[in-house]
């Protein structure tokens, strides 16, 4: 007998989330172009040499990190929980709230891990198409209609949205919160790059959860740490299914050290300015071979083109971007990286589109 003979029947044809192998300049995963600040490196090195041994389990309550997040945002510690990336928190939400067969509502296209986590936890996902004719913007009316129809346990809204880069307007989010009788999960993994601020809504709406991450603006993708901000009752519900010791000691320490450092405000500002520079440089391609650049409030750009296999053509020039298949085969997503990589991307895509 093989493992397949014992595997859950609904997973026999399951395809797990796939990550592209690293080739060329990596502009496919929306990582920060900045390394850990030298001052933080030195503080971590001193801590490792003089204070820390790893022979005991980490603090299962993630106290030091939650204290740092509490001080950074002004929320009480009981309004905060942390996970191994926001991916783990998405999974914990589905695990905590979904009965078998119950559904979540998501947008399409959006982050695929919402659907993956729902299905792994015996639920299902129902999608609301973004408005393709309006640069893939959110439709509050369509979301409310779907929520009323499907009666989901969870509504996921990614803002700014991955992969399209658009953000939901605060007034539309409030409309949805007023109409939705479910848990509303606002995934703000890219929130530091957007102009809107929705954190005040968490205090007003006990059914609202904000998911955030250290992977993007804070450049700690390699350490995998995310966090949730929500009413203490919601945090207790998530922690009900959170495994003990879910975040290792080193990750807790490193993440706590980066919050509030002035370098990150400067770095976020640089990424936003660089995004705008690249957008302006791409404007000359608008309409050529179906090229269209979508507005972005994030640290990446989303574009479409009639050029066949645009992602593969860019890879031939040494640039790894996020390409899609099926109905999304005409689209690519490219991270805002260091200036040299961004310039190489601009040169390469102009050569391809204008050929």
C-alpha positions as CSV (number, residue, x, y, z in Angstrom):
1,X,0.0,0.0,0.0
2,X,1.1,3.6,-0.6
3,X,0.5,6.9,1.1
4,X,-2.3,7.6,-1.5
5,X,-4.3,4.7,-0.1
6,X,-4.5,6.6,3.2
7,X,-4.8,10.1,1.9
8,X,-8.0,12.1,2.3
9,X,-10.1,11.5,-0.8
10,X,-10.5,15.2,-1.5
11,X,-6.7,15.6,-1.6
12,X,-6.0,12.8,-4.1
13,X,-5.8,15.3,-7.0
14,X,-4.7,18.3,-4.9
15,X,-2.0,20.6,-6.2
16,X,-0.2,22.5,-3.5
17,X,0.9,26.1,-3.9
18,X,3.9,26.2,-6.3
19,X,6.8,28.6,-6.0
20,X,9.0,29.4,-9.0
21,X,12.7,28.3,-8.8
22,X,15.0,31.3,-8.5
23,X,16.5,32.2,-11.9
24,X,18.0,35.6,-12.9
25,X,17.0,38.8,-11.1
26,X,14.2,37.9,-8.7
27,X,11.2,40.3,-9.3
28,X,8.4,37.8,-8.8
29,X,7.6,37.7,-5.1
30,X,7.2,41.3,-3.9
31,X,10.1,41.1,-1.6
32,X,11.9,44.2,-0.3
33,X,15.1,45.2,-2.1
34,X,16.6,46.2,1.2
35,X,18.7,44.0,3.5
36,X,18.4,44.1,7.3
37,X,19.9,47.4,8.6
38,X,23.4,47.0,9.9
39,X,22.4,48.3,13.3
40,X,19.8,45.6,13.7
41,X,22.3,43.0,12.5
42,X,24.8,44.1,15.2
43,X,22.1,44.1,17.9
44,X,21.1,40.6,16.9
45,X,24.7,39.4,16.8
46,X,25.3,40.8,20.3
47,X,22.2,39.2,21.6
48,X,23.2,35.8,20.1
49,X,26.7,36.0,21.5
50,X,25.9,37.3,25.0
51,X,22.4,36.5,25.9
52,X,20.6,33.9,24.0
53,X,20.7,30.1,24.0
54,X,18.3,28.0,21.9
55,X,18.1,25.1,24.3
56,X,14.6,26.0,25.5
57,X,11.4,26.5,23.7
58,X,10.4,30.0,22.5
59,X,7.9,32.1,24.3
60,X,4.6,30.6,23.2
61,X,2.8,33.9,23.8
62,X,5.3,35.8,21.6
63,X,5.3,38.5,24.4
64,X,8.2,40.6,23.3
65,X,7.0,40.8,19.7
66,X,3.4,41.5,20.7
67,X,4.7,44.3,23.1
68,X,6.6,45.8,20.2
69,X,3.5,45.7,17.9
70,X,1.4,47.1,20.7
71,X,3.7,50.0,21.2
72,X,4.0,50.6,17.4
73,X,0.2,50.8,16.8
74,X,-1.2,51.7,20.2
75,X,-3.3,48.6,20.5
76,X,-3.4,46.5,23.7
77,X,-1.5,43.3,23.6
78,X,-4.8,41.3,23.8
79,X,-5.7,42.8,20.4
80,X,-2.7,41.1,18.7
81,X,-1.6,37.6,17.7
82,X,1.2,36.5,15.5
83,X,1.8,33.7,13.0
84,X,4.4,32.1,10.7
85,X,3.6,34.6,8.0
86,X,0.1,35.9,7.4
87,X,-0.4,32.6,5.6
88,X,-0.6,30.7,8.9
89,X,-3.1,33.2,10.2
90,X,-5.3,32.7,7.1
91,X,-5.2,29.0,7.8
92,X,-6.0,29.4,11.5
93,X,-9.0,31.6,10.6
94,X,-10.4,28.9,8.3
95,X,-9.6,26.2,10.9
96,X,-11.3,28.2,13.7
97,X,-14.5,29.3,11.9
98,X,-15.3,26.9,9.1
99,X,-17.6,23.9,9.6
100,X,-17.3,21.3,6.8
101,X,-18.9,22.6,3.7
102,X,-19.2,26.2,4.8
103,X,-17.8,28.9,2.5
104,X,-15.7,31.9,2.4
105,X,-16.0,34.8,-0.1
106,X,-13.0,36.1,-1.9
107,X,-12.2,38.3,-4.8
108,X,-10.9,37.2,-8.2
109,X,-8.1,37.5,-9.1
110,X,-6.6,37.7,-5.6
111,X,-4.3,35.8,-3.3
112,X,-4.8,32.1,-3.9
113,X,-4.1,31.0,-0.3
114,X,-7.6,32.1,0.9
115,X,-9.2,29.4,-1.3
116,X,-6.4,26.9,-0.6
117,X,-6.8,27.3,3.2
118,X,-10.6,27.0,3.0
119,X,-10.5,23.8,1.0
120,X,-7.8,22.2,3.1
121,X,-10.0,22.9,6.1
122,X,-13.1,21.2,4.5
123,X,-14.7,24.5,3.3
124,X,-15.1,26.1,0.0
125,X,-14.5,29.4,-1.6
126,X,-16.9,31.6,-3.7
127,X,-15.3,34.4,-5.7
128,X,-16.5,37.9,-6.6
129,X,-14.9,39.1,-9.9
130,X,-13.1,42.4,-9.6
131,X,-14.2,44.9,-12.2
132,X,-11.9,44.1,-15.1
133,X,-13.3,47.0,-17.2
134,X,-12.4,49.4,-14.4
135,X,-8.7,48.4,-13.8
136,X,-9.8,45.4,-11.5
137,X,-11.3,47.7,-8.9
138,X,-13.5,46.4,-6.0
139,X,-17.3,46.5,-6.3
140,X,-18.8,46.9,-2.9
141,X,-22.2,46.2,-4.4
142,X,-21.1,42.9,-5.9
143,X,-19.4,41.9,-2.6
144,X,-22.4,42.7,-0.5
145,X,-24.7,40.8,-3.0
146,X,-22.5,37.7,-2.8
147,X,-22.3,37.8,1.0
148,X,-26.1,38.1,1.2
149,X,-26.5,35.2,-1.2
150,X,-23.9,32.8,0.2
151,X,-24.0,33.6,3.9
152,X,-20.2,33.0,4.4
153,X,-18.4,32.6,7.7
154,X,-15.5,34.6,6.4
155,X,-15.1,37.4,3.8
156,X,-11.5,38.0,2.7
157,X,-10.6,41.4,1.2
158,X,-6.9,41.9,0.1
159,X,-6.2,45.6,0.0
160,X,-4.0,46.5,-1.8
161,X,-4.9,43.5,-3.7
162,X,-2.4,40.9,-4.9
163,X,-1.9,40.7,-7.8
164,X,-3.8,43.7,-9.2
165,X,-2.4,46.4,-6.9
166,X,-5.7,48.2,-6.3
167,X,-7.0,49.1,-2.9
168,X,-10.6,49.2,-1.5
169,X,-11.9,52.7,-0.6
170,X,-12.6,53.2,3.1
171,X,-16.2,54.2,2.5
172,X,-16.8,51.0,0.5
173,X,-15.2,48.9,3.3
174,X,-17.6,50.6,5.8
175,X,-20.5,49.8,3.6
176,X,-19.5,46.2,3.5
177,X,-19.0,46.0,7.2
178,X,-22.5,47.5,7.7
179,X,-24.0,44.8,5.5
180,X,-21.9,41.7,6.1
181,X,-23.0,39.4,8.9
182,X,-19.7,37.5,9.0
183,X,-16.1,37.8,9.9
184,X,-14.4,40.3,7.6
185,X,-10.7,39.7,7.1
186,X,-8.8,42.7,5.6
187,X,-5.5,41.4,4.4
188,X,-3.2,44.4,4.5
189,X,0.1,42.7,3.7
190,X,0.9,45.7,1.4
191,X,-0.8,48.3,3.5
192,X,2.4,50.3,4.2
193,X,2.6,51.2,0.5
194,X,-1.0,52.5,0.3
195,X,-2.4,55.9,1.2
196,X,-5.5,54.9,3.1
197,X,-5.5,54.0,6.8
198,X,-8.2,51.6,8.1
199,X,-6.9,50.7,11.6
200,X,-9.4,52.9,13.4
201,X,-12.2,50.7,12.0
202,X,-10.9,47.7,14.1
203,X,-12.0,49.5,17.3
204,X,-15.4,50.2,15.8
205,X,-16.1,46.8,14.2
206,X,-15.5,43.6,16.4
207,X,-16.0,41.4,13.4
208,X,-13.1,43.0,11.5
209,X,-9.6,41.5,11.4
210,X,-6.5,43.2,9.9
211,X,-3.8,40.9,8.7
212,X,-0.3,42.3,8.4
213,X,3.2,41.0,7.7
214,X,6.9,41.7,8.2
215,X,7.7,40.2,4.8
216,X,7.1,43.2,2.5
217,X,7.7,46.7,3.9
218,X,10.0,45.4,6.7
219,X,12.0,43.0,4.5
220,X,11.8,39.9,6.7
221,X,10.4,37.5,4.2
222,X,13.0,34.9,5.1
223,X,11.9,34.9,8.7
224,X,8.2,34.3,8.0
225,X,6.3,36.4,10.5
226,X,2.8,38.0,10.3
227,X,0.3,39.3,12.7
228,X,-3.4,40.0,13.2
229,X,-5.0,43.0,14.8
230,X,-8.6,42.6,16.0
231,X,-10.9,42.7,19.0
232,X,-9.7,40.6,21.9
233,X,-12.6,38.1,21.4
234,X,-11.5,37.6,17.8
235,X,-7.9,37.1,18.9
236,X,-8.9,34.5,21.4
237,X,-10.8,32.6,18.7
238,X,-7.7,32.5,16.5
239,X,-5.4,31.5,19.4
240,X,-7.8,28.6,20.1
241,X,-6.3,26.7,17.2
242,X,-2.8,28.3,17.1
243,X,-0.2,25.7,17.9
244,X,2.1,26.4,20.9
245,X,5.6,27.8,20.1
246,X,4.5,28.7,16.6
247,X,7.1,31.4,16.2
248,X,10.8,30.7,16.9
249,X,12.9,32.8,19.3
250,X,15.1,34.4,16.7
251,X,12.2,35.5,14.6
252,X,10.4,37.0,17.5
253,X,13.5,39.0,18.5
254,X,14.4,40.2,14.9
255,X,10.8,41.3,14.2
256,X,10.6,43.2,17.4
257,X,13.8,45.1,16.6
258,X,12.7,46.4,13.2
259,X,9.4,48.0,14.3
260,X,9.6,51.8,14.7
261,X,13.1,52.2,13.2
262,X,13.4,55.3,11.0
263,X,15.2,53.4,8.2
264,X,11.9,51.7,7.3
265,X,9.9,54.9,6.8
266,X,12.7,56.1,4.5
267,X,12.7,52.7,2.7
268,X,9.0,52.6,2.2
269,X,9.1,56.1,0.8
270,X,11.9,55.1,-1.6
271,X,9.9,52.1,-2.9
272,X,6.8,54.3,-3.5
273,X,8.8,56.9,-5.4
274,X,10.5,54.1,-7.4
275,X,7.1,52.6,-8.2
276,X,6.0,55.9,-9.5
277,X,9.2,56.4,-11.6
278,X,8.7,53.0,-13.2
279,X,5.1,53.6,-13.9
280,X,5.9,56.9,-15.6
281,X,8.6,55.2,-17.7
282,X,6.1,52.5,-18.8
283,X,3.5,55.1,-19.9
284,X,5.1,55.2,-23.4
285,X,4.0,51.6,-24.0
286,X,0.3,52.1,-23.3
287,X,-1.8,50.6,-26.0
288,X,1.2,49.1,-27.9
289,X,0.5,45.4,-28.6
290,X,-2.3,45.6,-26.0
291,X,-0.1,46.8,-23.3
292,X,-1.8,48.2,-20.2
293,X,-0.4,49.1,-16.8
294,X,-2.9,49.0,-13.9
295,X,-2.8,51.5,-11.1
296,X,-0.9,50.2,-8.1
297,X,-0.9,51.1,-4.4
298,X,1.6,48.4,-3.6
299,X,5.3,47.5,-4.1
300,X,4.6,45.8,-7.4
301,X,3.1,46.5,-10.8
302,X,0.5,44.5,-12.6
303,X,0.2,44.7,-16.4
304,X,-1.2,43.0,-19.4
305,X,0.1,42.6,-23.0
306,X,-0.9,40.7,-26.2
307,X,2.7,39.6,-26.5
308,X,2.7,35.8,-26.2
309,X,4.7,34.4,-23.3
310,X,5.8,37.8,-22.0
311,X,7.0,36.3,-18.7
312,X,9.2,33.7,-20.5
313,X,10.6,36.4,-22.8
314,X,11.6,38.5,-19.8
315,X,13.2,35.4,-18.2
316,X,15.3,35.0,-21.3
317,X,16.6,38.5,-20.6
318,X,17.5,37.4,-17.0
319,X,14.4,38.8,-15.2
320,X,12.1,36.5,-13.2
321,X,8.6,38.0,-12.9
322,X,5.3,36.4,-11.9
323,X,3.6,35.1,-14.9
324,X,0.1,33.4,-15.0
325,X,-1.7,30.8,-17.0
326,X,-5.2,30.1,-18.2
327,X,-7.5,33.2,-18.4
328,X,-4.6,35.2,-16.8
329,X,-2.0,34.3,-19.4
330,X,-1.8,37.8,-20.8
331,X,-0.9,39.3,-17.4
332,X,2.3,39.6,-15.4
333,X,3.2,41.0,-12.0
334,X,6.6,42.5,-11.4
335,X,8.1,43.6,-8.0
336,X,9.6,47.0,-7.5
337,X,13.2,46.0,-6.7
338,X,16.5,47.9,-6.6
339,X,17.1,50.6,-9.1
340,X,19.4,48.6,-11.3
341,X,16.9,45.7,-11.6
342,X,14.1,48.1,-12.3
343,X,16.1,49.8,-15.0
344,X,16.9,46.4,-16.6
345,X,13.2,45.5,-16.5
346,X,12.3,48.8,-18.2
347,X,14.9,48.2,-20.9
348,X,13.8,44.6,-21.5
349,X,10.1,45.2,-21.6
350,X,10.5,48.1,-24.0
351,X,12.6,46.0,-26.3
352,X,10.0,43.2,-26.3
353,X,6.9,45.4,-26.6
354,X,8.3,47.8,-29.2
355,X,10.0,45.0,-31.3
